[in-house]
Amino acid sequence: MRCESAEQLFPILRRDIVKKVSESALAEKPRSGQTKKYTRVAETEVVAQACTESPDGRRR
């Protein structure tokens, strides 16, 4: 596609930039620093334990 004027080019550029920024903002990027301390299995076990009913005589 060839644009004849800046008036035609700017909306196309704006659309492309917004799309790229939106995609990069929603994507999880690798982070430097400390590695994860818990595995997915361990996290699941903690959530499962937290969501169960408390024992008799106890409350959460």
Residue frames as qw, qx, qy, qz and C-alpha x, y, z in Angstrom:
[[0.000, 0.892, 0.453, 0.000, 0.00, 0.00, 0.00],
 [0.435, 0.163, 0.009, 0.885, 1.42, 3.35, -0.99],
 [0.120, -0.804, -0.451, 0.368, 0.37, 6.49, 0.84],
 [0.408, 0.657, 0.234, 0.590, 0.28, 9.72, -1.05],
 [0.064, -0.737, 0.132, -0.660, 0.25, 12.11, 1.91],
 [0.117, 0.202, -0.741, 0.630, 1.01, 12.37, 5.59],
 [0.583, -0.098, 0.203, -0.781, -2.74, 12.57, 6.27],
 [0.896, 0.074, -0.319, -0.301, -3.08, 9.03, 4.96],
 [0.592, 0.306, -0.669, 0.330, 0.11, 7.75, 6.60],
 [0.136, -0.388, 0.559, -0.720, -0.47, 8.91, 10.19],
 [0.800, -0.182, 0.160, -0.549, -3.61, 6.84, 10.91],
 [0.911, 0.195, -0.365, -0.001, -1.85, 3.74, 9.59],
 [0.396, 0.403, -0.609, 0.556, 1.25, 4.39, 11.71],
 [0.403, -0.373, 0.407, -0.729, -0.88, 5.16, 14.77],
 [0.919, -0.074, -0.063, -0.381, -2.83, 1.91, 14.37],
 [0.817, 0.258, -0.467, 0.217, 0.38, -0.13, 14.03],
 [0.163, 0.432, -0.572, 0.678, 2.04, 1.53, 17.02],
 [0.609, -0.314, 0.283, -0.671, -1.02, 1.09, 19.25],
 [0.954, 0.027, -0.223, -0.200, -1.24, -2.58, 18.27],
 [0.667, 0.314, -0.540, 0.406, 2.44, -3.23, 19.06],
 [0.080, -0.415, 0.507, -0.751, 2.31, -1.36, 22.38],
 [0.772, -0.234, 0.105, -0.581, -0.89, -3.16, 23.42],
 [0.933, 0.101, -0.345, -0.012, 0.58, -6.57, 22.60],
 [0.503, 0.345, -0.566, 0.556, 3.82, -5.87, 24.46],
 [0.309, -0.418, 0.388, -0.761, 1.97, -4.52, 27.49],
 [0.866, -0.170, 0.057, -0.467, -0.13, -7.68, 27.78],
 [0.866, 0.227, -0.430, 0.118, 2.72, -10.14, 27.24],
 [0.705, -0.684, 0.173, 0.072, 4.70, -11.42, 30.20],
 [0.519, 0.713, -0.432, 0.187, 8.39, -10.83, 29.62],
 [0.822, -0.141, -0.404, 0.375, 11.18, -12.75, 31.35],
 [0.266, -0.936, 0.095, -0.208, 12.47, -10.90, 34.37],
 [0.502, 0.444, -0.589, 0.452, 15.98, -10.69, 35.60],
 [0.379, -0.531, 0.446, -0.613, 16.72, -11.47, 39.19],
 [0.376, -0.218, 0.842, -0.319, 15.71, -14.26, 41.48],
 [0.323, -0.047, -0.848, -0.417, 14.24, -17.44, 40.06],
 [0.685, -0.396, -0.212, -0.574, 10.85, -18.74, 41.17],
 [0.197, -0.405, 0.777, -0.440, 10.91, -20.29, 44.63],
 [0.608, 0.109, 0.681, -0.394, 7.85, -22.49, 44.22],
 [0.079, 0.034, 0.854, 0.513, 6.83, -24.86, 41.49],
 [0.469, -0.164, -0.343, -0.797, 3.39, -24.78, 39.92],
 [0.629, -0.269, -0.728, -0.045, 2.52, -27.93, 41.89],
 [0.352, -0.217, -0.574, 0.707, 3.51, -26.34, 45.20],
 [0.179, -0.007, 0.014, -0.984, 1.48, -23.20, 44.41],
 [0.574, -0.212, -0.557, -0.561, -1.54, -25.35, 43.56],
 [0.563, -0.275, -0.737, 0.255, -1.25, -27.24, 46.85],
 [0.147, -0.146, -0.397, 0.894, -1.12, -24.01, 48.85],
 [0.373, -0.066, -0.205, -0.902, -4.20, -22.64, 47.08],
 [0.622, -0.234, -0.691, -0.284, -6.06, -25.92, 47.58],
 [0.447, -0.255, -0.680, 0.522, -5.23, -25.93, 51.29],
 [0.008, 0.096, 0.212, -0.972, -6.27, -22.29, 51.69],
 [0.465, -0.077, -0.345, -0.811, -9.62, -22.94, 49.99],
 [0.485, -0.237, -0.841, -0.016, -10.64, -25.90, 52.16],
 [0.526, -0.734, -0.184, -0.388, -12.87, -25.58, 55.20],
 [0.004, 0.592, -0.634, 0.498, -11.11, -25.02, 58.48],
 [0.420, -0.099, -0.885, 0.178, -10.99, -27.81, 61.07],
 [0.489, -0.712, -0.466, -0.190, -13.58, -27.89, 63.86],
 [0.569, -0.706, -0.176, 0.382, -12.81, -25.31, 66.53],
 [0.418, -0.272, 0.254, 0.829, -10.73, -23.20, 64.12],
 [0.400, 0.835, 0.338, -0.167, -11.55, -20.39, 61.76],
 [0.574, 0.127, 0.298, 0.752, -9.91, -18.63, 58.86]]
